[in-house]
Every structure is written in C-alpha cells, then in structure tokens.
Amino acid sequence: MSDNYEQYEIERKKIREANQKGFDDSTGRLQQAGLASKLQTALQDAVRNPDTRFPGALLYVSSPEIGAWAGAAGLSDVAAITALGLDAEFRAASILKTLVAVVILQLAEEGRFSLDDPITTVLPESVTSKFSASDKITVRMLLNHTSGIPEWLTEAAMGEIFSNPQRVWEVHEYLDVAAAQEPYFPPGAGWRYSNTDYNLLSLVIEQTTASAWREKIRERIVSPLNLESTRLPEPGDLSLSDKHAHGYIDMDGNLLDFTRIDSSMAGAAGGHALITTTEDLARFLKAVLAGELFQNTTTLDEMLTFVKVPEDARVSRYPASYGLGIVKLLLPGNIEMLGHTGSTGGFESFVYYVPSQHLTISGMMSSTGSDESAILTPTLDLLVPGFLAAQ
C-alpha cells in the first residue's frame, strides 16, 4: 500500500540549490515570459467569477526557472472595502499538520521514541485509556491517519464552534468527543483522515519535551527558517496584525465574518492556530522537501512513504496518498504534486510542490468551502506543460 520516495534525492538537491540561490530577478523573468500578467488575470477572474464566493484570493509561485511571483485579488475586509495585500496574513488550518509532523520526525531522529512505538509508551495512561487498542496504535499511525481513531469534528462540535467562536478549547474536550465514538477500524487496517490524530501528536510533543507544542514549532521551524510572518497565537489571543485578511462564511448568500475564532479551535490539528502568508508556506515546504529540517536523509524518506487514500475517504478531486503529514496527488498527465491543504472558519488554503517543474505553489481563498481548483487549475495550466491537455 505504500511506495518509497528515494528517487526524490535529485529533486531535494535542486530545491536546496534554489533556496540558496534566491530569486532576485524573478519579476523580470516572469514578465519576459508573459506569465506575470496571465497569473494575475487568472486570479482576478477567479474572484470575479459569479460561481465563486470568496471576497479575496492570494497566490504565490516559485521555481528556479521562472523565479518567484506573488499576486492578490479582491478584498481583505468586505465591510471596509479594503483591498487584499500581497503579504496578507491568514489562518492556514490543517497545513499546520505538516509542521507538527516535522517536529515529531525530528524528535524521532533524536531517539526520543520510534515511529513504530505504541502511543501507550509516549502518552500517559489518562490519555491512552480513552481509546480501545491504544497499545496497538503507533506514532506512525497517528501521522498517516491509519490509527482508526474517530474524528472529533462532529456536526455538534461545529455548531458549538460557530455559535461561540471565541470559546477557548482544551485538548481533552476533543479527545472525549472522539473517544465516545466507535473506532473507524482496527489500528493499521485502513485509512481515514482524523484531526484527533494530530491533537494526540501535540501531546506526544509536550510529553516528550516538557514544552508546549507551539513553543517547539517556533523553536524548531519558524525561527530557523526565518518565517517572519508566521505566528502561533496562544489560546485566548484574538489580536490581529494590520495585514491580516478577514475570513468569511457564506450563510444563505450573506458573507459572515469569522476571522476571530479563537486559536485554540482544533489545536495542533489546524483550525485557527496557524497564522502565516503564502510566501512563508512556500519557503517552509521547500525546506522540508530539501531535507533542511532533518538530520538524516532517511527521515524525509519516511515522511514521503505514502498510504493510498480510498475513494470513499478522498481528500481531493485527484487520486491521493497520505504520507507522514503530507499529501501526494496524482494530476492529469501523470503529474505528481506534494503538499497539504487547510480549511477552517473563513479560509481555504494550500501549499504544493510539483517535482517535474521544481515548482512551489501556495494560495488562499477567504471564504470557507471555496474550491482550491478555482485558482489552482489555471495556475497549473499556465506553469505545468501537459496539465490541462491531459484532463
């Protein structure tokens, strides 16, 4: 059910070289190729399309061949009629899972635990006793969603979140909701996306390091990569910078502002916990796939060992597989794309890397339920030869 990604060693080298080289003349190269205006037009068309319901959208692309480009279209604040800026900050939701996975893999490299250790060896009995067969659930199973542990984000939980957006949530509340349900399947016997897996992983980080999971992400990822526009607000902190985009939910044709959902919502599983920009997301993913955040090349191989996502549990319109906190999509034309998406109250986001083009793409739409293909498909059509023709 899995395949190993040792063949990406060449790609890693190219990403590392591109990261070191930088993209000082990127705008010129994109303009010379006629791509900058086409990308901006595609972004504006997506916002103006009557079939889409996001007030604003962001797009960032980079590769050694074309350089880097950032675009924005639409509004940041509908009420104030404020334009969305290129460097607008937003809530990146489940993309946070990739950051959590990196920290877990780093701790495994350091010998704190093995990925195949059962969670009963890395979490207290007060936590593991909530779940049946916890002695057979491994750290790896939490990372790749094969644990069988149910999702806490039920219809009732969503109702509470939207009726009381500024409520501060505790991790045990999520675990209790999940534990009250029957497991999806025995540990390792299937695949099902579950936010609960990553709430448990945050506890693994805290139990192993005696530090808060947010602190470890700042220390091990945000600071080393100089992600200056990336923040992990503490629960109860509703402050926003002037650059923060507003996020909306379409309720019967009316756009309701849900920007200020508390950062504790979903915790390390995503939700409103991660504030970032398209450029920071792209820099992070390139560093991960270049192996810059790991001591050993075998660690990235572990991360890029994928389990097929069943059709009845699909996470994308394209065939997908899930690694350790990272998704692989197979696009038309047999084109592979690696990364993650995020969906939370008011925001849809994504960050991907296309190995065949050494291309990184990140984007955001400021309304829940927006289809990423509205901006991703025209971008791939412009930058990935053979993509649209193969559909």
TORDREN-802537 format. One record per residue (C-alpha): residue number from 1; residue in three letters; x, y, z. Coordinates in steps of 0.05 Angstrom, whole numbers, plus 5000, padded with zeros to 4 digits. Layout:
% TORDREN-802537
 mido vokol   c1   c2   c3
  NUM   ALA    X    Y    Z
...
//
This chain:
% TORDREN-802537
 mido vokol   c1   c2   c3
    1   MET 5000 5000 5000
    2   SER 5060 5047 5004
    3   ASP 5116 5070 4959
    4   ASN 5184 5098 4978
    5   TYR 5208 5166 4953
    6   GLU 5284 5155 4950
    7   GLN 5281 5178 4877
    8   TYR 5268 5249 4902
    9   GLU 5340 5257 4923
   10   ILE 5355 5293 4858
   11   GLU 5295 5338 4870
   12   ARG 5317 5353 4940
   13   LYS 5385 5376 4914
   14   LYS 5351 5422 4863
   15   ILE 5306 5452 4917
   16   ARG 5365 5464 4963
   17   GLU 5404 5499 4907
   18   ALA 5343 5542 4890
   19   ASN 5334 5561 4963
   20   GLN 5407 5583 4968
   21   LYS 5406 5620 4901
   22   GLY 5344 5661 4913
   23   PHE 5301 5696 4861
   24   ASP 5327 5767 4856
   25   ASP 5307 5776 4783
   26   SER 5242 5737 4787
   27   THR 5195 5792 4766
   28   GLY 5235 5806 4703
   29   ARG 5236 5733 4682
   30   LEU 5162 5724 4694
   31   GLN 5145 5787 4655
   32   GLN 5190 5767 4598
   33   ALA 5154 5701 4593
   34   GLY 5087 5737 4595
   35   LEU 5067 5697 4657
   36   ALA 5060 5751 4710
   37   SER 5001 5785 4676
   38   LYS 4968 5718 4659
   39   LEU 4973 5694 4731
   40   GLN 4944 5760 4757
   41   THR 4888 5757 4707
   42   ALA 4872 5685 4726
   43   LEU 4870 5705 4800
   44   GLN 4824 5765 4786
   45   ASP 4779 5723 4742
   46   ALA 4771 5672 4798
   47   VAL 4749 5725 4848
   48   ARG 4701 5758 4798
   49   ASN 4670 5693 4776
   50   PRO 4597 5692 4799
   51   ASP 4604 5618 4815
   52   THR 4657 5631 4868
   53   ARG 4642 5662 4935
   54   PHE 4709 5685 4963
   55   PRO 4719 5760 4971
   56   GLY 4795 5754 4962
   57   ALA 4849 5707 4939
   58   LEU 4924 5702 4944
   59   LEU 4974 5664 4900
   60   TYR 5049 5653 4905
   61   VAL 5092 5613 4856
   62   SER 5166 5600 4853
   63   SER 5216 5557 4815
   64   PRO 5289 5562 4795
   65   GLU 5267 5570 4722
   66   ILE 5217 5627 4728
   67   GLY 5234 5658 4795
   68   ALA 5180 5679 4845
   69   TRP 5115 5716 4839
   70   ALA 5061 5738 4887
   71   GLY 4991 5760 4869
   72   ALA 4929 5785 4905
   73   ALA 4858 5799 4882
   74   GLY 4795 5822 4915
   75   LEU 4781 5848 4985
   76   SER 4813 5837 5052
   77   ASP 4755 5868 5090
   78   VAL 4687 5869 5056
   79   ALA 4655 5918 5105
   80   ALA 4713 5968 5100
   81   ILE 4723 5954 5025
   82   THR 4798 5944 5037
   83   ALA 4840 5912 4983
   84   LEU 4877 5847 4998
   85   GLY 4952 5858 5001
   86   LEU 5005 5813 4971
   87   ASP 5033 5798 5041
   88   ALA 4966 5788 5074
   89   GLU 4965 5740 5133
   90   PHE 4912 5686 5142
   91   ARG 4894 5623 5181
   92   ALA 4926 5563 5146
   93   ALA 4886 5509 5183
   94   SER 4908 5437 5171
   95   ILE 4973 5457 5137
   96   LEU 4995 5460 5209
   97   LYS 4995 5384 5208
   98   THR 5057 5385 5165
   99   LEU 5093 5428 5216
  100   VAL 5072 5382 5273
  101   ALA 5096 5322 5233
  102   VAL 5164 5354 5222
  103   VAL 5174 5364 5297
  104   ILE 5152 5292 5312
  105   LEU 5202 5266 5260
  106   GLN 5257 5309 5289
  107   LEU 5244 5281 5358
  108   ALA 5245 5210 5330
  109   GLU 5313 5226 5297
  110   GLU 5338 5247 5366
  111   GLY 5319 5179 5394
  112   ARG 5263 5205 5439
  113   PHE 5218 5150 5411
  114   SER 5209 5107 5350
  115   LEU 5154 5120 5299
  116   ASP 5131 5048 5310
  117   ASP 5126 5055 5385
  118   PRO 5055 5046 5411
  119   ILE 5025 5110 5439
  120   THR 5020 5076 5507
  121   THR 5096 5087 5513
  122   VAL 5095 5161 5496
  123   LEU 5029 5185 5527
  124   PRO 5001 5179 5598
  125   GLU 4950 5125 5614
  126   SER 4899 5180 5628
  127   VAL 4900 5195 5553
  128   THR 4911 5127 5522
  129   SER 4857 5093 5564
  130   LYS 4805 5134 5527
  131   PHE 4817 5093 5464
  132   SER 4810 5019 5453
  133   ALA 4870 4981 5426
  134   SER 4915 5041 5442
  135   ASP 4972 4992 5455
  136   LYS 4969 4975 5381
  137   ILE 4965 5047 5356
  138   THR 5034 5074 5337
  139   VAL 5061 5144 5329
  140   ARG 5067 5129 5254
  141   MET 4992 5112 5251
  142   LEU 4975 5180 5281
  143   LEU 5019 5214 5229
  144   ASN 4989 5179 5168
  145   HIS 4917 5173 5193
  146   THR 4916 5097 5198
  147   SER 4901 5095 5273
  148   GLY 4826 5085 5265
  149   ILE 4814 5138 5319
  150   PRO 4749 5176 5303
  151   GLU 4743 5249 5284
  152   TRP 4722 5297 5339
  153   LEU 4697 5350 5289
  154   THR 4625 5326 5290
  155   GLU 4565 5366 5270
  156   ALA 4552 5383 5343
  157   ALA 4623 5407 5353
  158   MET 4619 5451 5291
  159   GLY 4554 5480 5316
  160   GLU 4588 5499 5382
  161   ILE 4648 5529 5346
  162   PHE 4605 5574 5302
  163   SER 4557 5594 5357
  164   ASN 4613 5611 5405
  165   PRO 4674 5628 5362
  166   GLN 4715 5659 5418
  167   ARG 4710 5600 5464
  168   VAL 4777 5573 5489
  169   TRP 4781 5498 5478
  170   GLU 4821 5446 5516
  171   VAL 4852 5385 5481
  172   HIS 4816 5336 5527
  173   GLU 4749 5362 5501
  174   TYR 4767 5339 5431
  175   LEU 4793 5272 5456
  176   ASP 4730 5259 5496
  177   VAL 4685 5272 5435
  178   ALA 4728 5224 5393
  179   ALA 4731 5171 5448
  180   ALA 4656 5169 5454
  181   GLN 4651 5141 5383
  182   GLU 4667 5072 5355
  183   PRO 4736 5066 5321
  184   TYR 4734 5072 5246
  185   PHE 4774 5006 5240
  186   PRO 4827 4967 5278
  187   PRO 4894 5002 5283
  188   GLY 4931 4999 5216
  189   ALA 4873 4966 5179
  190   GLY 4850 5025 5138
  191   TRP 4857 5100 5125
  192   ARG 4813 5157 5149
  193   TYR 4830 5230 5159
  194   SER 4822 5248 5233
  195   ASN 4840 5313 5267
  196   THR 4843 5275 5332
  197   ASP 4907 5241 5309
  198   TYR 4944 5307 5309
  199   ASN 4915 5330 5375
  200   LEU 4946 5268 5404
  201   LEU 5012 5283 5368
  202   SER 5014 5351 5402
  203   LEU 5010 5315 5468
  204   VAL 5067 5269 5446
  205   ILE 5110 5331 5433
  206   GLU 5092 5360 5501
  207   GLN 5102 5295 5539
  208   THR 5169 5283 5506
  209   THR 5198 5353 5511
  210   ALA 5163 5381 5573
  211   SER 5147 5442 5530
  212   ALA 5085 5468 5495
  213   TRP 5077 5444 5423
  214   ARG 5071 5516 5398
  215   GLU 5138 5532 5430
  216   LYS 5172 5473 5396
  217   ILE 5145 5492 5328
  218   ARG 5171 5563 5337
  219   GLU 5238 5538 5361
  220   ARG 5249 5483 5310
  221   ILE 5215 5510 5247
  222   VAL 5192 5583 5249
  223   SER 5256 5612 5277
  224   PRO 5308 5571 5237
  225   LEU 5272 5585 5171
  226   ASN 5261 5659 5188
  227   LEU 5186 5654 5176
  228   GLU 5176 5726 5198
  229   SER 5102 5728 5182
  230   THR 5084 5663 5215
  231   ARG 5053 5662 5284
  232   LEU 5021 5612 5331
  233   PRO 4977 5654 5378
  234   GLU 4965 5627 5447
  235   PRO 4894 5607 5466
  236   GLY 4853 5669 5482
  237   ASP 4897 5715 5440
  238   LEU 4850 5746 5389
  239   SER 4897 5801 5367
  240   LEU 4909 5811 5292
  241   SER 4960 5850 5253
  242   ASP 4940 5904 5204
  243   LYS 4959 5855 5148
  244   HIS 4911 5800 5170
  245   ALA 4858 5783 5118
  246   HIS 4786 5774 5140
  247   GLY 4755 5705 5131
  248   TYR 4682 5694 5114
  249   ILE 4628 5640 5115
  250   ASP 4573 5642 5063
  251   MET 4507 5636 5101
  252   ASP 4447 5636 5054
  253   GLY 4481 5685 5007
  254   ASN 4507 5730 5062
  255   LEU 4581 5733 5079
  256   LEU 4592 5729 5155
  257   ASP 4660 5749 5183
  258   PHE 4691 5692 5223
  259   THR 4761 5719 5228
  260   ARG 4764 5719 5304
  261   ILE 4752 5646 5320
  262   ASP 4798 5631 5378
  263   SER 4866 5600 5361
  264   SER 4852 5541 5408
  265   MET 4799 5516 5360
  266   ALA 4826 5449 5333
  267   GLY 4893 5459 5368
  268   ALA 4952 5426 5333
  269   ALA 4904 5395 5282
  270   GLY 4898 5463 5249
  271   GLY 4836 5507 5254
  272   HIS 4855 5578 5272
  273   ALA 4921 5560 5306
  274   LEU 4969 5579 5250
  275   ILE 4974 5649 5221
  276   THR 5021 5655 5161
  277   THR 5030 5681 5089
  278   THR 5034 5647 5021
  279   GLU 5109 5663 5017
  280   ASP 5124 5633 5085
  281   LEU 5085 5570 5068
  282   ALA 5124 5561 5004
  283   ARG 5191 5572 5040
  284   PHE 5171 5521 5092
  285   LEU 5151 5467 5043
  286   LYS 5213 5476 5001
  287   ALA 5257 5470 5063
  288   VAL 5220 5406 5084
  289   LEU 5227 5372 5016
  290   ALA 5300 5393 5011
  291   GLY 5312 5357 5077
  292   GLU 5336 5421 5111
  293   LEU 5298 5408 5175
  294   PHE 5323 5337 5185
  295   GLN 5390 5308 5205
  296   ASN 5385 5245 5162
  297   THR 5361 5235 5090
  298   THR 5324 5172 5113
  299   THR 5277 5216 5155
  300   LEU 5250 5250 5092
  301   ASP 5242 5181 5061
  302   GLU 5199 5162 5120
  303   MET 5157 5225 5112
  304   LEU 5148 5211 5038
  305   THR 5125 5139 5046
  306   PHE 5052 5141 5026
  307   VAL 4989 5102 5041
  308   LYS 4934 5104 4988
  309   VAL 4873 5144 5005
  310   PRO 4810 5103 4990
  311   GLU 4758 5131 4942
  312   ASP 4706 5133 4998
  313   ALA 4751 5176 5041
  314   ARG 4781 5220 4987
  315   VAL 4813 5287 5005
  316   SER 4818 5315 4935
  317   ARG 4786 5312 4866
  318   TYR 4851 5277 4845
  319   PRO 4876 5208 4867
  320   ALA 4913 5218 4932
  321   SER 4961 5184 4980
  322   TYR 4979 5207 5050
  323   GLY 5049 5205 5080
  324   LEU 5071 5230 5148
  325   GLY 5036 5297 5150
  326   ILE 5040 5307 5075
  327   VAL 4995 5290 5015
  328   LYS 5013 5265 4946
  329   LEU 4964 5280 4890
  330   LEU 4967 5249 4821
  331   LEU 4945 5301 4770
  332   PRO 4923 5290 4698
  333   GLY 4983 5275 4654
  334   ASN 5012 5231 4709
  335   ILE 5039 5294 4744
  336   GLU 5054 5287 4818
  337   MET 5043 5342 4869
  338   LEU 5063 5342 4943
  339   GLY 5037 5386 4999
  340   HIS 4976 5399 5042
  341   THR 4912 5438 5045
  342   GLY 4877 5475 5100
  343   SER 4804 5491 5114
  344   THR 4776 5529 5173
  345   GLY 4724 5581 5190
  346   GLY 4733 5635 5137
  347   PHE 4794 5608 5100
  348   GLU 4816 5556 5049
  349   SER 4890 5549 5035
  350   PHE 4941 5503 5002
  351   VAL 5015 5494 4990
  352   TYR 5043 5446 4938
  353   TYR 5107 5426 4904
  354   VAL 5107 5398 4833
  355   PRO 5173 5358 4825
  356   SER 5170 5354 4749
  357   GLN 5173 5430 4745
  358   HIS 5211 5444 4810
  359   LEU 5151 5489 4823
  360   THR 5122 5511 4890
  361   ILE 5051 5539 4893
  362   SER 5014 5567 4953
  363   GLY 4948 5602 4957
  364   MET 4889 5625 4999
  365   MET 4815 5640 4989
  366   SER 4779 5680 5042
  367   SER 4714 5640 5048
  368   THR 4700 5572 5077
  369   GLY 4682 5518 5027
  370   SER 4717 5551 4968
  371   ASP 4745 5503 4917
  372   GLU 4820 5510 4910
  373   SER 4815 5490 4837
  374   ALA 4787 5559 4822
  375   ILE 4857 5588 4827
  376   LEU 4900 5525 4826
  377   THR 4875 5497 4759
  378   PRO 4891 5559 4717
  379   THR 4958 5565 4752
  380   LEU 4977 5494 4736
  381   ASP 4952 5504 4665
  382   LEU 5000 5563 4657
  383   LEU 5060 5533 4691
  384   VAL 5057 5457 4682
  385   PRO 5061 5434 4610
  386   GLY 5011 5380 4592
  387   PHE 4967 5390 4653
  388   LEU 4904 5417 4621
  389   ALA 4912 5377 4557
  390   ALA 4912 5313 4598
  391   GLN 4845 5328 4632
//
